[in-house]
Amino acid sequence: MTARLVVLISGGGSNLAALIEACSDPGYGAQVVAVGADRASAGGLELARAAGIPTFVQSVKAHPTREEWDVALAADIAEHQPDLVISAGFLKLTGPAFMERFGDRYINTHNSLLPSFPGIHGPRDALEYGVRITGATLFFVDSGVDTGQIIAQVAVPVELDDTEETLTERIKVAERRQLVEYTGRLVREGWTISARKVLIGVVPTR
C-alpha cells in the first residue's frame, strides 16, 4: 500500500522536488498527494502543479485570527487523508487544531543538531558559538519550537572558512538526503514513538 504524503512549503520547494523524485520509484512506498503553502507566491506550488499534484494555499492574513487559520489549514490537509504531513521549508508554526489531528504524523527538518541551536538561525548560531560539527535533524513536531522527538540526525563538519551561506548550503544537501531516506523508511517500515524515542520498524499493537 502506497503511503499518502501532504507536503507544506513556503518557498521554492527544493526538498519537495527531492521527495517528488523519490516517489517516482514505486519501491519508495509513498506518493505526494497534495502540496500546501502559506503564500501564493511560493515557487514550489508551480513545481507541484507541473507534476500534476493538487495544491492549496492558506494565508494567515486571510483569516481574522491565527486560530482560524490553523483550523482551515488542518481542514485542507485532512481532505487528502495523509499518512504523513511533511514540513519542507514551511515557515509557520501550527496550533492546537492542527496538532490534534496530525501531531503524531507531522515531521519537520531543522538545520542544526537539536537540541542545540533551535529557531530560525541554526547555522549562524553554530558559527557564532564556534562548534566544529553541526548538521541537520529530522523530527516529529510537537507544540514547542524544535522540541519534538528526533527521528534522525546527520553531522556536517564546520570548516574554518565557512560563512553562514556556505555552511547553510552544505547542511541543506545533507538535510534533503536525510528527509528523503527517512520519509521512505517511516512509510515502508512503520514507527512507534515511545517517550523521546522514535522506533522505526516497530509498529504499535492495537
Contact map, one row per residue, 1 for C-alpha under 8 A:
11100000000000000000000000001000000000000000000000000000000000000000000000000000000000000000000000000000000000000000000000000000000000000000000000000000000000000000000000000000000000000000000000000000000000
11110000000000000000000000001110000000000000000000000000000000000000000000000000000000000000000000000000000000000000000000000000000000000000000000000000000000000000000000000000000000000000000000000000000000
11111000000000000000000000001110000000000000000000000000000000000000000000000000011100000000000000000000000000000000000000000000000000000000000000000000000000000000000000000000000000000010000000000000000000
01111100000000000000000000000111100000000000000000000000000000000000000000000000111100000000000000000000000000000000000000000000000000000000000000000000000000000000000000000000000000000000000000000000000000
00111110000000000000000000000111110000000000000000000000000000000000000000000000011111000000000000000000000000000000000000000000000000000000000000000000000000000000000000000000000000000000000000000000000000
00011111000000000000000000000001111100000000000000000000000000000000000000001001010111000000000000000000000000000000000000000000000000000000000000000000000000000000000000000000000000000000000000000000000000
00001111100000010000000000000001011100000000000000000000000000000000000000000000000011110000000000000000000000000000000000000000000000000000000000000000000000000000000000000000000000000000000000000000000000
00000111110000000000000000000000001110000000000000000000000000000000000000000000000011111100000000000000000000000000000000000000000000000000000000000000000000000000000000000000000000000000000000000000000000
00000011111110010000000000000000001111000101000000000000000000000000000000000000000000111110000000000000000000000000000000000000000000000000000000000000000000000000000000000000000000000000000000000000000000
00000001111110000000000000000000000011100101000000000000000000000000000000000000000000001110000000000000000000000000000000000000000000000000000000000000000000000000000000000000000000000000000000000000000000
00000000111110000000000000000000000000001111000000000000000000000000000000000000000000001100000000000000000000000000000000000000000000000000000000000000000000000000000000000000000000000000000000000000000000
00000000111111000000000000000000000000000111000000000000000000000000000000000000000000000000000000000000000000000000000000000000000000000000000000000000000000000000000000000000000000000000000000000000000000
00000000111111111000000000000000000000000111101000000000000000000000000000000000000000011000000000000000000000000000000000000000000000000000000000000000000000000000000000000000000000000000000000000000000000
00000000000111111100000000000000000000000001000000000000000000000000000000000000000000000000000000000000000000000000000000000000000000000000000000000000000000000000000000000000000000000000000000000000000000
00000000000011111110000000000000000000000000000000000000000000000000000000000000000000011000000000000000000000000000000000000000000000000000000000000000000000000000000000000001001000000000000000000000000000
00000010100011111111000000000000000000000001000000000000000000000000000000000000000000010000000000000000000000000000000000000000000000000000000000000000000000000000000000000000000000000000000000000000000000
00000000000011111111100000000000000000000000001000000000000000000000000000000000000000000000000000000000000000000000000000000000000000000000000000000000000000000000000000000000000000000000000000000000000000
00000000000001111111110000000000000000000000000000000000000000000000000000000000000000000000000000000000000000000000000000000000000000000000000000000000000000000000000000000001000100000000000000000000000000
00000000000000111111111000000001000000000000000000000000000000000000000000000000000000000000000000000000000000000000000000000000000000000000000000000000000000000000000000000000000100000000000000000000000000
00000000000000011111111100000011000000000000000000000000000000000000000000000000000000000000000000000000000000000000000000000000000000000000000000000000000000000000000000000000000000000000000000000000000000
00000000000000001111111110000000000000000000000000000000000000000000000000000000000000000000000000000000000000000000000000000000000000000000000000000000000000000000000000000000000000000000000000000000000000
00000000000000000111111110010000000000000000000000000000000000000000000000000000000000000000000000000000000000000000000000000000000000000000000000000000000000000000000000000000000100000000000000000000000000
00000000000000000011111111011111000000000000000000000000000000000000000000000000000000000000000000000000000000000000000000000000000000000000000000000000000000000000000000000000000000000000000000000000000000
00000000000000000001111111010010000000000000000000000000000000000000000000000000000000000000000000000000000000000000000000000000000000000000000000000000000000000000000000000000000000000000000000000000000000
00000000000000000000111111110000000000000000000000000000000000000000000000000000000000000000000000000000000000000000000000000000000000000000000000000000000000000000000000000000000000000000000000000000000000
00000000000000000000001111111100000000000000000000000000000000000000000000000000000000000000000000000000000000000000000000000000000000000000000000000000000000000000000000000000000000000000000000000000000000
00000000000000000000000011111000000000000000000000000000000000000000000000000000000000000000000000000000000000000000000000000000000000000000000000000000000000000000000000000000000000000000000000000000000000
00000000000000000000011111111100000000000000000000000000000000000000000000000000000000000000000000000000000000000000000000000000000000000000000000000000000000000000000000000000000000010001000000000000000000
11100000000000000000001001111110000000000000000000000000000000000000000000000000000000000000000000000000000000000000000000000000000000000000000000000000000000000000000000000000000000010011000000000000000000
01111000000000000000001001011111000000000000000000000000000000000000000000000000000000000000000000000000000000000000000000000000000000000000000000000000000000000000000000000000000000010010000000000000000000
01111000000000000001001100001111100000000000000000000000000000000000000000000000000000000000000000000000000000000000000000000000000000000000000000000000000000000000000000000000000000000000000000000000000000
00011110000000000011001000000111111000000000000000001000000000000000000000000000000000000000000000000000000000000000000000000000000000000000000000000000000000000000000000000000000000000000000000000000000000
00011100000000000000000000000011111000000000000000001100000000000000000000000001010000000000000000000000000000000000000000000000000000000000000000000000000000000000000000000000000000000000000000000000000000
00001110000000000000000000000001111100000000000000001111000000000000000000000001000000000000000000000000000000000000000000000000000000000000000000000000000000000000000000000000000000000000000000000000000000
00000111100000000000000000000001111110000000100100001111000000000000000000000000000000000000000000000000000000000000000000000000000000000000000000000000000000000000000000000000000000000000000000000000000000
00000111100000000000000000000000011111000000100000000011110000000000000000001000000000000000000000000000000000000000000000000000000000000000000000000000000000000000000000000000000000000000000000000000000000
00000001110000000000000000000000001111110100100000000011111000000000000000000000000000000100000000000000000000000000000000000000000000000000000000000000000000000000000000000000000000000000000000000000000000
00000000110000000000000000000000000111110100000000000000111100000000000000000000000000000101000000000000000000000000000000000000000000000000000000000000000000000000000000000000000000000000000000000000000000
00000000010000000000000000000000000011111100000000000000111000000000000000000000000000000000000000000000000000000000000000000000000000000000000000000000000000000000000000000000000000000000000000000000000000
00000000000000000000000000000000000011111100100000000000101000000000000000000000000000000000000000000000000000000000000000000000000000000000000000000000000000000000000000000000000000000000000000000000000000
00000000001000000000000000000000000000111110100000000000000000000000000000000000000000000000000000000000000000000000000000000000000000000000000000000000000000000000000000000000000000000000000000000000000000
00000000111110000000000000000000000011111111100000000000000000000000000000000000000000000000000000000000000000000000000000000000000000000000000000000000000000000000000000000000000000000000000000000000000000
00000000001110000000000000000000000000001111111000000000000000000000000000000000000000000000000000000000000000000000000000000000000000000000000000000000000000000000000000000000000000000000000000000000000000
00000000111111010000000000000000000000000111111100000000000000000000000000000000000000000000000000000000000000000000000000000000000000000000000000000000000000000000000000000000000000000000000000000000000000
00000000000010000000000000000000001110011111111110000010000000000000000000000000000000000000000000000000000000000000000000000000000000000000000000000000000000000000000000000000000000000000000000000000000000
00000000000000000000000000000000000000000011111111000000000000000000000000000000000000000000000000000000000000000000000000000000000000000000000000000000000000000000000000000000000000000000000000000000000000
00000000000010001000000000000000000000000011111111100000000000000000000000000000000000000000000000000000000000000000000000000000000000000000000000000000000000000000000000000000000000000000000000000000000000
00000000000000000000000000000000001000000001111111111110000000000000000000000000000000000000000000000000000000000000000000000000000000000000000000000000000000000000000000000000000000000000000000000000000000
00000000000000000000000000000000000000000000111111111110000000000000000000000000000000000000000000000000000000000000000000000000000000000000000000000000000000000000000000000000000000000000000000000000000000
00000000000000000000000000000000000000000000011111111000000000000000000000000000000000000000000000000000000000000000000000000000000000000000000000000000000000000000000000000000000000000000000000000000000000
00000000000000000000000000000000000000000000001111111000000000000000000000000000000000000000000000000000000000000000000000000000000000000000000000000000000000000000000000000000000000000000000000000000000000
00000000000000000000000000000000000000000000000111111100000000000000000000000000000000000000000000000000000000000000000000000000000000000000000000000000000000000000000000000000000000000000000000000000000000
00000000000000000000000000000001111000000000000111111110000000000000000000000000000000000000000000000000000000000000000000000000000000000000000000000000000000000000000000000000000000000000000000000000000000
00000000000000000000000000000000111000000000000110011111000000000000000000000000000000000000000000000000000000000000000000000000000000000000000000000000000000000000000000000000000000000000000000000000000000
00000000000000000000000000000000011110000000100110001111100000000000000000000000000000000000000000000000000000000000000000000000000000000000000000000000000000000000000000000000000000000000000000000000000000
00000000000000000000000000000000011110000000000000000111110000000000000000010000000000000000000000000000000000000000000000000000000000000000000000000000000000000000000000000000000000000000000000000000000000
00000000000000000000000000000000000111110000000000000011111000000000000000000000000000000000000000000000000000000000000000000000000000000000000000000000000000000000000000000000000000000000000000000000000000
00000000000000000000000000000000000111100000000000000001111101000000100110000000000000000000000000000000000000000000000000000000000000000000000000000000000000000000000000000000000000000000000000000000000000
00000000000000000000000000000000000011110000000000000000111111100000100000000000000000000000000000000000000000000000000000000000000000000000000000000000000000000000000000000000000000000000000000000000000000
00000000000000000000000000000000000001000000000000000000011111101100100000000000000000000000000000000000000000000000000000000000000000000000000000000000000000000000000000000000000000000000000000000000000000
00000000000000000000000000000000000000000000000000000000001111110000000000000000000000000000000000000000000000000000000000000000000000000000000000000000000000000000000000000000000000000000000000000000000000
00000000000000000000000000000000000000000000000000000000011111110000100000000000000000000000000000000000000000000000000000000000000000000000000000000000000000000000000000000000000000000000000000000000000000
00000000000000000000000000000000000000000000000000000000001111111101100000000000000000000000000000000000000000000000000000000000000000000000000000000000000000000000000000000000000000000000000000000000000000
00000000000000000000000000000000000000000000000000000000000011111101100000000000000000000000000000000000000000000000000000000000000000000000000000000000000000000000000000000000000000000000000000000000000000
00000000000000000000000000000000000000000000000000000000000100111111100000000000000000000000000000000000000000000000000000000000000000000000000000000000000000000000000000000000000000000000000000000000000000
00000000000000000000000000000000000000000000000000000000000100111111110000000000000000000000000000000000000000000000000000000000000000000000000000000000000000000000000000000000000000000000000000000000000000
00000000000000000000000000000000000000000000000000000000000000001111111000000000000000000000001010000000000000000000000000000000000000000000000000000000000000000000000000000000000000000000000000000000000000
00000000000000000000000000000000000000000000000000000000000000111111111100000000000000000000000000000000000000000000000000000000000000000000000000000000000000000000000000000000000000000000000000000000000000
00000000000000000000000000000000000000000000000000000000011101111111111110000000000000000000000000000000000000000000000000000000000000000000000000000000000000000000000000000000000000000000000000000000000000
00000000000000000000000000000000000000000000000000000000000000000111111111000000000000000000011111000000000000000000000000000000000000000000000000000000000000000000000000000000000000000000000000000000000000
00000000000000000000000000000000000000000000000000000000000000000011111111100000000000000000000011000000000000000000000000000000000000000000000000000000000000000000000000000000000000000000000000000000000000
00000000000000000000000000000000000000000000000000000000010000000001111111110000000000000000000000000000000000000000000000000000000000000000000000000000000000000000000000000000000000000000000000000000000000
00000000000000000000000000000000000000000000000000000000010000000000111111111000000000000000000001000000000000000000000000000000000000000000000000000000000000000000000000000000000000000000000000000000000000
00000000000000000000000000000000000000000000000000000000000000000000011111111100000000000000000011001000000000000000000000000000000000000000000000000000000000000000000000000000000000000000000000000000000000
00000000000000000000000000000000000000000000000000000000000000000000001111111110000000000000000000000000000000000000000000000000000000000000000000000000000000000000000000000000000000000000000000000000000000
00000000000000000000000000000000000000000000000000000001000000000000000111111111000000000000000000000000000000000000000000000000000000000000000000000000000000000000000000000000000000000000000000000000000000
00000100000000000000000000000000000100000000000000000000000000000000000011111111110000000000000000000000000000000000000000000000000000000000000000000000000000000000000000000000000000000000000000000000000000
00000000000000000000000000000000000000000000000000000000000000000000000001111111110000000000000000000000000000000000000000000000000000000000000000000000000000000000000000000000000000000000000000000000000000
00000000000000000000000000000000000000000000000000000000000000000000000000111111100000000000000000000000000000000000000000000000000000000000000000000000000000000000000000000000000000000000000000000000000000
00000100000000000000000000000000110000000000000000000000000000000000000000011111110000000000000000000000000000000000000000000000000000000000000000000000000000000000000000000000000000000000000000000000000000
00010000000000000000000000000000000000000000000000000000000000000000000000001111111000000000000000000000000000000000000000000000000000000000000000000000000000000000000000000000000000000000000000000000000000
00111100000000000000000000000000100000000000000000000000000000000000000000001101111110000000000000000000000000000000000000000000000000000000000000000000000000000000000000000000000000000000000000000000000000
00111000000000000000000000000000000000000000000000000000000000000000000000000000111110000000000000000000100000000000000000000000000000000000000000000000000000000000000000000000000000000010000000000000000000
00111100000000000000000000000000000000000000000000000000000000000000000000000000011111000000000000000000111000000000000000000000000000000000000000000000000000000000000000000000000000000000000000000000000000
00001111000000000000000000000000000000000000000000000000000000000000000000000000011111100000000000000100111000000000000000000000000000000000000000000000000000000000000000000000000000000000000000000000000000
00001111000000000000000000000000000000000000000000000000000000000000000000000000000111110000000000000000011100000000000000000000000000000000000000000000000000000000000000000000000000000000000000000000000000
00000011100000000000000000000000000000000000000000000000000000000000000000000000000011111100000000000000011110000000000000000000000000000000000000000000000000000000000000000000000000000000000000000000000000
00000011100010110000000000000000000000000000000000000000000000000000000000000000000001111100000000000000000110000000000000000000000000000000000000000000000000000000000000000000000000000000000000000000000000
00000001111010100000000000000000000000000000000000000000000000000000000000000000000000111110000000000000000010000000000000000000000000000000000000000000000000000000000000000000000000000000000000000000000000
00000001111000000000000000000000000011000000000000000000000000000000000000000000000000111111000000000000000000000000000000000000000000000000000000000000000000000000000000000000000000000000000000000000000000
00000000110000000000000000000000000000000000000000000000000000000000000000000000000000001111100000000000000000000000000000000000000000000000000000000000000000000000000000000000000000000000000000000000000000
00000000000000000000000000000000000001000000000000000000000000000000000000000000000000000111110000000000000000000000000000000000000000000000000000000000000000000000000000000000000000000000000000000000000000
00000000000000000000000000000000000000000000000000000000000000000000000000000000000000000011111000000000000000000000000000000000000000000000000000000000000000000000000000000000000000000000000000000000000000
00000000000000000000000000000000000000000000000000000000000000000000010000000000000000000001111101100000000000000000000000000000000000000000000000000000000000000000000000000000000000000000000000000000000000
00000000000000000000000000000000000000000000000000000000000000000010010000000000000000000000111111100000000000000000000000000000000000000000001000000000000000000000000000000000000000000000000000000000000000
00000000000000000000000000000000000000000000000000000000000000000000010000000000000000000000011111110000000000000000000000000000000000000000001000000000000000000000000000000000000000000000000000000000000000
00000000000000000000000000000000000000000000000000000000000000000010011001000000000000000000001111111000000000000000000000000000000000000000000000000000000000000000000000000000000000000000000000000000000000
00000000000000000000000000000000000000000000000000000000000000000000011011000000000000000000011111111110000000000000000000000000000000000000000000000000000000000000000000000000000000000000000000000000000000
00000000000000000000000000000000000000000000000000000000000000000000000000000000000000000000011111111111000000000000000000000000000000000000011000000000000000000000000000000000000000000000000000000000000000
00000000000000000000000000000000000000000000000000000000000000000000000000000000000000000000000111111110000000000000000000000000000000000000000000000000000000000000000000000000000000000000000000000000000000
00000000000000000000000000000000000000000000000000000000000000000000000001000000000000000000000011111110000000000000000000000000000000000000000000000000000000000000000000000000000000000000000000000000000000
00000000000000000000000000000000000000000000000000000000000000000000000000000000000010000000000001111111110000000000000000000000000000000000000000000000000000000000000000000000000000000000000000000000000000
00000000000000000000000000000000000000000000000000000000000000000000000000000000000000000000000001111111110000000000000000000000000000000001110000000000000000000000000000000000000000000000000000000000000000
00000000000000000000000000000000000000000000000000000000000000000000000000000000000000000000000000100111110000000000000000000000000000000001100000000000000000000000000000000000000000000000000000000000000000
00000000000000000000000000000000000000000000000000000000000000000000000000000000001110000000000000000111111000000000000000000000000000000001000000000000000000000000000000000000000000000000000000000000000000
00000000000000000000000000000000000000000000000000000000000000000000000000000000000111100000000000000111111100000000000000000000000000000001100000000000000000000000000000000000000000000000000000000000000000
00000000000000000000000000000000000000000000000000000000000000000000000000000000000111100000000000000000111110000000000000000000000000000111100000000000000000000000000000000000000000000000000000000000000000
00000000000000000000000000000000000000000000000000000000000000000000000000000000000001110000000000000000011111000000000000000000000000000111100000000000000000000000000000000000000000000000000000000000000000
00000000000000000000000000000000000000000000000000000000000000000000000000000000000000111000000000000000001111100000000000000000000000011110000000000000000000000000000000000010001000000000000000000000000000
00000000000000000000000000000000000000000000000000000000000000000000000000000000000000000000000000000000000111111100010001000000000000011100000001000000000000000000000000000010000000000000000000000000000000
00000000000000000000000000000000000000000000000000000000000000000000000000000000000000000000000000000000000011111000000001100000000000111000000000000000000000000000000100110010000000000000000000000000000000
00000000000000000000000000000000000000000000000000000000000000000000000000000000000000000000000000000000000001111101110001100100000001111000000000000000000000000000000000000000000000000000000000000000000000
00000000000000000000000000000000000000000000000000000000000000000000000000000000000000000000000000000000000001111111100000000000000001111000000000000000111000000000000000000000000000000000000000000000000000
00000000000000000000000000000000000000000000000000000000000000000000000000000000000000000000000000000000000001011111110000000000000000011000000001100000000000000000000000000000000000000000000000000000000000
00000000000000000000000000000000000000000000000000000000000000000000000000000000000000000000000000000000000000001111110000000000000000000000000001100000000000000000000000000000000000000000000000000000000000
00000000000000000000000000000000000000000000000000000000000000000000000000000000000000000000000000000000000000011111110000000000000000000000000000000000000000000000000000000000000000000000000000000000000000
00000000000000000000000000000000000000000000000000000000000000000000000000000000000000000000000000000000000000011111111011001100000000000000000000000000000000000000000000000000000000000000000000000000000000
00000000000000000000000000000000000000000000000000000000000000000000000000000000000000000000000000000000000001010111111111000000000000000000000011000000000000000000000000000000000000000000000000000000000000
00000000000000000000000000000000000000000000000000000000000000000000000000000000000000000000000000000000000000000000111111000000000000000000000011000000000000000000000000000000000000000000000000000000000000
00000000000000000000000000000000000000000000000000000000000000000000000000000000000000000000000000000000000000000000011111000000000000000000000000000000000000000000000000000000000000000000000000000000000000
00000000000000000000000000000000000000000000000000000000000000000000000000000000000000000000000000000000000000000000111111111000000000000000000000000000000000000000000000000000000000000000000000000000000000
00000000000000000000000000000000000000000000000000000000000000000000000000000000000000000000000000000000000001110000111111111100000000000000000000000000000000000000000000000000000000000000000000000000000000
00000000000000000000000000000000000000000000000000000000000000000000000000000000000000000000000000000000000000110000000011111110000001000000000000000000000000000001001100000000000000000000000000000000000000
00000000000000000000000000000000000000000000000000000000000000000000000000000000000000000000000000000000000000000000000011111111000000000000000000000000000000000001000000000000000000000000000000000000000000
00000000000000000000000000000000000000000000000000000000000000000000000000000000000000000000000000000000000000000000100011111111100000000000000000000000000000000000000000000000000000000000000000000000000000
00000000000000000000000000000000000000000000000000000000000000000000000000000000000000000000000000000000000000010000100001111111111001000000000000000000000000000000000000000000000000000000000000000000000000
00000000000000000000000000000000000000000000000000000000000000000000000000000000000000000000000000000000000000000000000000111111111000000000000000000000000001000011000000000000000000000000000000000000000000
00000000000000000000000000000000000000000000000000000000000000000000000000000000000000000000000000000000000000000000000000011111110000000000000000000000000000000000000000000000000000000000000000000000000000
00000000000000000000000000000000000000000000000000000000000000000000000000000000000000000000000000000000000000000000000000001111111000000000000000000000000000000000000000000000000000000000000000000000000000
00000000000000000000000000000000000000000000000000000000000000000000000000000000000000000000000000000000000000000000000000000111111100000000000000000000000000000000000000000000000000000000000000000000000000
00000000000000000000000000000000000000000000000000000000000000000000000000000000000000000000000000000000000000000000000000000110111111000000000000000000000001000000000000000000000000000000000000000000000000
00000000000000000000000000000000000000000000000000000000000000000000000000000000000000000000000000000000000000000000000000000000011111000000000000000000000011100000000000000000000000000000000000000000000000
00000000000000000000000000000000000000000000000000000000000000000000000000000000000000000000000000000000000000000000000000000000001111100000000000000000001111000000000000000000000000000000000000000000000000
00000000000000000000000000000000000000000000000000000000000000000000000000000000000000000000000000000000000000011000000000100100001111110000000000000000001111000000000000000000000000000000000000000000000000
00000000000000000000000000000000000000000000000000000000000000000000000000000000000000000000000000000000000000111000000000000000000011111000000000000000111110000000000000100110000000000000000000000000000000
00000000000000000000000000000000000000000000000000000000000000000000000000000000000000000000000000000000000011111100000000000000000001111100000000000000111100000000000000110110000000000000000000000000000000
00000000000000000000000000000000000000000000000000000000000000000000000000000000000000000000000000000000000011111100000000000000000000111110000000000111110000000000000000000010000000000000000000000000000000
00000000000000000000000000000000000000000000000000000000000000000000000000000000000000000000000000000000001111000000000000000000000000011111000000000111100000000000000000000010011000000000000000000000000000
00000000000000000000000000000000000000000000000000000000000000000000000000000000000000000000000000000000001110000000000000000000000000001111100000011111000000000000000000000000000000000000000000000000000000
00000000000000000000000000000000000000000000000000000000000000000000000000000000000000000000000000000011111100000000000000000000000000000111110000011110000000000000000000000000000000000000000000000000000000
00000000000000000000000000000000000000000000000000000000000000000000000000000000000000000000000000000011011100000000000000000000000000000011111101111000000000000000000000000000000000000000000000000000000000
00000000000000000000000000000000000000000000000000000000000000000000000000000000000000000000000000100010000000000000000000000000000000000001111111111000000000000000000000000000000000000000000000000000000000
00000000000000000000000000000000000000000000000000000000000000000000000000000000000000000000001100100000000000000000000000000000000000000000111110110000000000000000000000000000000000000000000000000000000000
00000000000000000000000000000000000000000000000000000000000000000000000000000000000000000000000000000000000000000000000000000000000000000000111111110000000000000000000000000000000000000000000000000000000000
00000000000000000000000000000000000000000000000000000000000000000000000000000000000000000000000000000000000000000000011000000000000000000000011111110000000000000000000000000000000000000000000000000000000000
00000000000000000000000000000000000000000000000000000000000000000000000000000000000000000000000000000000000001000110011000000000000000000000110111110000000000000000000000000000000000000000000000000000000000
00000000000000000000000000000000000000000000000000000000000000000000000000000000000000000000000000000000000000000110000000000000000000000000111111111000000000000000000000000000000000000000000000000000000000
00000000000000000000000000000000000000000000000000000000000000000000000000000000000000000000000000000000000000000000000000000000000000000011111111111100000000000000000000000000000000000000000000010000000000
00000000000000000000000000000000000000000000000000000000000000000000000000000000000000000000000000000000000000000000000000000000000000000011110000111110000000000000000000000000000000000000000010111100000000
00000000000000000000000000000000000000000000000000000000000000000000000000000000000000000000000000000000000000000000000000000000000000001111000000011111100000000000000000000000000000000000000000011100000000
00000000000000000000000000000000000000000000000000000000000000000000000000000000000000000000000000000000000000000000000000000000000000001111000000001111100000000000000000000000000001000000000000001100000000
00000000000000000000000000000000000000000000000000000000000000000000000000000000000000000000000000000000000000000000000000000000000000001110000000000111110000000000000000000000010001000000000000000000000000
00000000000000000000000000000000000000000000000000000000000000000000000000000000000000000000000000000000000000001000000000000000000000111100000000000111111000000000000000000000010000000000000000000000000000
00000000000000000000000000000000000000000000000000000000000000000000000000000000000000000000000000000000000000001000000000000000000000111000000000000001111100000000000000000110010000000000000000000000000000
00000000000000000000000000000000000000000000000000000000000000000000000000000000000000000000000000000000000000001000000000000000000011110000000000000000111110000000000000000000000000000000000000000000000000
00000000000000000000000000000000000000000000000000000000000000000000000000000000000000000000000000000000000000000000000000000000000011110000000000000000011111000000000001100100000000000000000000000000000000
00000000000000000000000000000000000000000000000000000000000000000000000000000000000000000000000000000000000000000000000000000000000111100000000000000000001111100000000000000000000000000000000000000000000000
00000000000000000000000000000000000000000000000000000000000000000000000000000000000000000000000000000000000000000000000000000010001111000000000000000000000111110100001000000000000000000000000000000000000000
00000000000000000000000000000000000000000000000000000000000000000000000000000000000000000000000000000000000000000000000000000000000100000000000000000000000011111100000000000000000000000000000000000000000000
00000000000000000000000000000000000000000000000000000000000000000000000000000000000000000000000000000000000000000000000000000000000000000000000000000000000001111100000000000000000000000000000000000000000000
00000000000000000000000000000000000000000000000000000000000000000000000000000000000000000000000000000000000000000000000000000000000000000000000000000000000000111110000000000000000000000000000000000000000000
00000000000000000000000000000000000000000000000000000000000000000000000000000000000000000000000000000000000000000000000000000000000000000000000000000000000001111111111000000000000000000000000000000000000000
00000000000000000000000000000000000000000000000000000000000000000000000000000000000000000000000000000000000000000000000000000010000000000000000000000000000000001111111000000000000000000000000000000000000000
00000000000000000000000000000000000000000000000000000000000000000000000000000000000000000000000000000000000000000000000000110010000000000000000000000000000000000111111100000000000000000000000000000000000000
00000000000000000000000000000000000000000000000000000000000000000000000000000000000000000000000000000000000000000000000000000000000000000000000000000000000000000111111110000000000000000000000000000000000000
00000000000000000000000000000000000000000000000000000000000000000000000000000000000000000000000000000000000000000000000000000000000000000000000000000000000000000111111111000000000000000000000000000000000000
00000000000000000000000000000000000000000000000000000000000000000000000000000000000000000000000000000000000000000000000000100000000000000000000000000000000001000111111111100000000000000000000000000000000000
00000000000000000000000000000000000000000000000000000000000000000000000000000000000000000000000000000000000000100000000000100000000000000000000000000000000000000001111111110000000000000000000000000000000000
00000000000000000000000000000000000000000000000000000000000000000000000000000000000000000000000000000000000000000000000000000000000000000000000000000000000000000000111111111000000000000000000000000000000000
00000000000000000000000000000000000000000000000000000000000000000000000000000000000000000000000000000000000000000000000000000000000000000000000000000000000100000000011111111100000000000000000000000000000000
00000000000000000000000000000000000000000000000000000000000000000000000000000000000000000000000000000000000000100000000000000000000000110000000000000000000100000000001111111110000000000000000000000000000000
00000000000000000000000000000000000000000000000000000000000000000000000000000000000000000000000000000000000000100000000000000000000000010000000000000000000000000000000111111111000000000000000000000000000000
00000000000000000000000000000000000000000000000000000000000000000000000000000000000000000000000000000000000000000000000000000000000000000000000000000000000000000000000011111111100000000000000000000000000000
00000000000000000000000000000000000000000000000000000000000000000000000000000000000000000000000000000000000000000000000000000000000000110000000000000000010100000000000001111111110000000000000000000000000000
00000000000000000000000000000000000000000000000000000000000000000000000000000000000000000000000000000000000011100000000000000000000000111100000000000000010000000000000000111111111000000000000000000000000000
00000000000000100100000000000000000000000000000000000000000000000000000000000000000000000000000000000000000000000000000000000000000000000000000000000000000000000000000000011111111100000000000000000000000000
00000000000000000000000000000000000000000000000000000000000000000000000000000000000000000000000000000000000000000000000000000000000000000000000000000000000000000000000000001111111110000000000000000000000000
00000000000000000000000000000000000000000000000000000000000000000000000000000000000000000000000000000000000000000000000000000000000000000100000000000001110000000000000000000111111111000000000000000000000000
00000000000000100000000000000000000000000000000000000000000000000000000000000000000000000000000000000000000010000000000000000000000000000100000000000000000000000000000000000011111111100000000000000000000000
00000000000000000110010000000000000000000000000000000000000000000000000000000000000000000000000000000000000000000000000000000000000000000000000000000000000000000000000000000001111111110000000000000000000000
00000000000000000000000000000000000000000000000000000000000000000000000000000000000000000000000000000000000000000000000000000000000000000000000000000000000000000000000000000000111111111000000000000000000000
00000000000000000000000000000000000000000000000000000000000000000000000000000000000000000000000000000000000000000000000000000000000000000000000000000011000000000000000000000000011111111100000000000000000000
00000000000000000000000000000000000000000000000000000000000000000000000000000000000000000000000000000000000000000000000000000000000000000000000000000000000000000000000000000000001111111110000000000000000000
00000000000000000000000000011100000000000000000000000000000000000000000000000000000000000000000000000000000000000000000000000000000000000000000000000000000000000000000000000000000111111111000000000000000000
00000000000000000000000000000000000000000000000000000000000000000000000000000000000000000000000000000000000000000000000000000000000000000000000000000000000000000000000000000000000011111111110000000001000000
00000000000000000000000000000000000000000000000000000000000000000000000000000000000000000000000000000000000000000000000000000000000000000000000000000000000000000000000000000000000001111111111000000001100000
00100000000000000000000000001100000000000000000000000000000000000000000000000000001000000000000000000000000000000000000000000000000000000000000000000000000000000000000000000000000000111111110000000000000000
00000000000000000000000000011000000000000000000000000000000000000000000000000000000000000000000000000000000000000000000000000000000000000000000000000000000000000000000000000000000000011111110000000000000000
00000000000000000000000000000000000000000000000000000000000000000000000000000000000000000000000000000000000000000000000000000000000000000000000000000000000000000000000000000000000000001111111000000001110000
00000000000000000000000000000000000000000000000000000000000000000000000000000000000000000000000000000000000000000000000000000000000000000000000000000000000000000000000000000000000000001111111100000001111000
00000000000000000000000000000000000000000000000000000000000000000000000000000000000000000000000000000000000000000000000000000000000000000000000000000000000000000000000000000000000000000100111110000111111100
00000000000000000000000000000000000000000000000000000000000000000000000000000000000000000000000000000000000000000000000000000000000000000000000000000000000000000000000000000000000000000000011111000111111100
00000000000000000000000000000000000000000000000000000000000000000000000000000000000000000000000000000000000000000000000000000000000000000000000000001000000000000000000000000000000000000000001111111110000000
00000000000000000000000000000000000000000000000000000000000000000000000000000000000000000000000000000000000000000000000000000000000000000000000000000000000000000000000000000000000000000000000111111110000000
00000000000000000000000000000000000000000000000000000000000000000000000000000000000000000000000000000000000000000000000000000000000000000000000000001000000000000000000000000000000000000000000011111000000000
00000000000000000000000000000000000000000000000000000000000000000000000000000000000000000000000000000000000000000000000000000000000000000000000000011100000000000000000000000000000000000000000011111100000000
00000000000000000000000000000000000000000000000000000000000000000000000000000000000000000000000000000000000000000000000000000000000000000000000000001110000000000000000000000000000000000000000011111110000000
00000000000000000000000000000000000000000000000000000000000000000000000000000000000000000000000000000000000000000000000000000000000000000000000000001110000000000000000000000000000000000000001111011111000000
00000000000000000000000000000000000000000000000000000000000000000000000000000000000000000000000000000000000000000000000000000000000000000000000000000000000000000000000000000000000000000000001111001111110000
00000000000000000000000000000000000000000000000000000000000000000000000000000000000000000000000000000000000000000000000000000000000000000000000000000000000000000000000000000000000000001100111100000111111000
00000000000000000000000000000000000000000000000000000000000000000000000000000000000000000000000000000000000000000000000000000000000000000000000000000000000000000000000000000000000000000100111100000011111000
00000000000000000000000000000000000000000000000000000000000000000000000000000000000000000000000000000000000000000000000000000000000000000000000000000000000000000000000000000000000000000000111100000011111100
00000000000000000000000000000000000000000000000000000000000000000000000000000000000000000000000000000000000000000000000000000000000000000000000000000000000000000000000000000000000000000000011100000001111110
00000000000000000000000000000000000000000000000000000000000000000000000000000000000000000000000000000000000000000000000000000000000000000000000000000000000000000000000000000000000000000000001100000000011111
00000000000000000000000000000000000000000000000000000000000000000000000000000000000000000000000000000000000000000000000000000000000000000000000000000000000000000000000000000000000000000000000000000000001111
00000000000000000000000000000000000000000000000000000000000000000000000000000000000000000000000000000000000000000000000000000000000000000000000000000000000000000000000000000000000000000000000000000000000111
